Amino acid sequence: MAELNKIADGKVELKVTIDPEDWKKAQDKAFNKLAQKVEIKGFRKGQAPKNMIRQHIPTQSIIYEAVELLAQDALIKAIDEQHVELIDRPELAFEKVDENECILKFMCPVKPDVTLGQYTDLGYHIDEITVTDEEIEEELKMLQDQKADLEIKEDGEVEKGDTVVIDFEGFKDGVAFEGGKAENYDLVIGSGSFIPGFEDQLIGMKAEEEKEINVTFPDNYHVDDLKGQAVVFKVKVHEIKTKVLPEIDEEFIADLKLKDVKTLDDLKEYIRKAHYDHKENELINKATQEVMTKVSDNATVNIPEVMINEEIDAMVKDYEQRLLSQGLTLDQYLKFAKQSRDDFKATLHDDAYKKVKLTLVLEAIADKEKVTVSDEEVDEQFKKMSELYEMSVDEIKKYVSAQQVEHDVRLQKALDIVKGI
């Protein structure tokens, strides 16, 4: 039998009274276990008569061993009976334990109480979305640019947008500096990949023309000797290549391999919808973030550090997985960043705190609003995840439990209440 008592915010006491018959069985089992270690002259270890062995085992040892044998199961049963959600290991204390009676007390760290503030009418709003003809034309030009061919200009001068093949060498105070020389280098004029002013001074040059270009390195340049320094580059243009944009015809559109896009009008509608969806997602994310911040700030909760640390550990694990997908370990990344693991975890503390608080607040809203999640809603969420990750539902369930999905759906429904949708 278990009795639940609240001790303080974030802590409850589970008082468990062990059934007398179960307590007797536990003591018998404890005695038999301890008896195996008792050596009495004239008998093999553990094989002496029980009354003789009993004289060599203190009653207190049997009691402690019996508690050890049944405490874990007693705790699990009590947690299930009283619906306690632990956030850390409980502490065990004895209220009354002797040969005839066993009453245990478990001090259990649990989720803290949340005092909700205003959580509706927080101003969630999505502005009207428009996609202009100019935006569509700009996207069409970008598609053309991606598929453009480069042709050599036999005559003519360097213009913005051209690609030039150049030799160059840089000099500071008349002396060539390290890293300032290259041959047959392809440079797109207007790309901004060189020092400010360098590309502009190539405009107007012709093939096989040579020129000295005067520029000044930025004050924040990564080479100390060149920061803020005036230098001269000797440049020779070998070739000038200009972009030839393809026509947007049936062949061009077919080459894009876009579903249900056959004509120019189809392509424009596809671009319009893509821009609309992108803008809508940005506005929804922005508005959602604003109301999540408000609802969290309006609530009061004393978050135990253990919950924040658990969230930090989860964030670190997620970060490690993303780095591994790029062929990098966290230790390699931290070495490059000159950070220790503790330093890295410290940078995550504030975000972890905000995430834990928001979760607790949404859970409290879900409780207050009596939010429920049906089996059908859980199945539907698994189906969406299956489509998103292009995995079967059975595969998804190897990594995500139905309980976790139910929890996530419940939080989303609580957030929808906050948003008023």
C-alpha positions, 0 to 999 in steps of 0.5 A: 500500500502506498501513500503520497504526500507532497513535501515541497515544490518538486518533491513528494514522499511515497510512503510504502507499507509492505504487506506482512506476508511479503515482508516475511518472505523477503526476510526468509529470502534474505536469510537464505542468501546471507546463510550461503556465506556463513562458515561454521567449523565441521560444516561446508559453507552454508550447509550448517543447520539453520538454527546454528547459522542464525546465531551468526547472522545479526537480525539487522543484517537480515532486515537490511538485506530484505529491504534491499531485495524488495525496495526496487519493486515496491517503489515501481509499484508505488510509482505506478499506483500513485502516477508519480513521474520521477525526474531523478533518483529517489532517496530511501528512508526507513519509517519503521522497519523491524522483524514484524513490520516494514514501512519505507519512505521514498523522497521523490524528485518530480516535475515542479509546479507551474503557475500559469499566467495569461496563455490565450489572446497573446496576439498570434497573427499572420500577416497577409502574404503576397508574391509579386510578379517581380519576385517570380521574374527574379526566380526565373532569371536565377534558374536561367543563370544556373543553367547558363553556358560560358562563352569566350568573348573574342572581342569586347571588354570585361563587364560585371557578371563576366568570368575572367581568367587571370594571372595576378601577383601582389606586392607590398612596398614593392615586395611580393607577399606570400599567398598573393600570386596565382595563374589562370585563376577564374574570377567572376566579376561582381562575386565579391570574392576578392578584396574590395575594389579589385574586381571593379578595376578589372571592368573595361580590360580586354583579353591579354591586357595587363594592369596594375591594381591598387587596393587596400586590405580590410582592417579585419583581414586574417593576415596580420601583416596585411591588415589595412595595408595598401598593396599593388596587384599586377594582373594579366587577363587571358580570357573573358567569358560571358554567360549565355542564358538559355531560353525558357522553352519546353526543353528548359522546363522539362530539364527542371524535372518538376512535378506537373510543370509542363509550360511556362505558366505552370513554372510561374505558378510553381514558383509563386506557390514555393515563394508563398509557402516559404513566406508563410512558414517564415511568418508562422515560425516568427509568430509562433516563437513570439507567443511561445516566448510570451506564454513562457514569460507569463508563467512561473516555475522553479526548474530543478537543475537536473532537468536542465542538465538532462536537456543539455545532455540531449542537445549535446547528443543531437549535436553529436549526431549532426556532426557525425553526419558530416564526418566530424566528431564532437571532440574534433569540433571542440578541438577546432573551436578550442572549447572543452565539453564543459565549456560547450555545455555551458553555452547550451544552458540558457537554451536548455532552460527555455526549452524545459520551461516551455515544455513544462508550461505547455504540459500545465496548459494541457492539464488545465484544458484537459487535452487528450490524444486519441490512438488515431491521432498518434497513428496519424502522427506516425504516418506523417513522420514516415512520409517526412523521413521516408521510412516505414512506420515500423522503422520509425517505431524503433526510434520513437515510442508511441508514448513520446509521440502522444506527448508531442501531439499533446504539447502541439495541441496545447500550443494550438490553444495558445495560438488560438487556432 
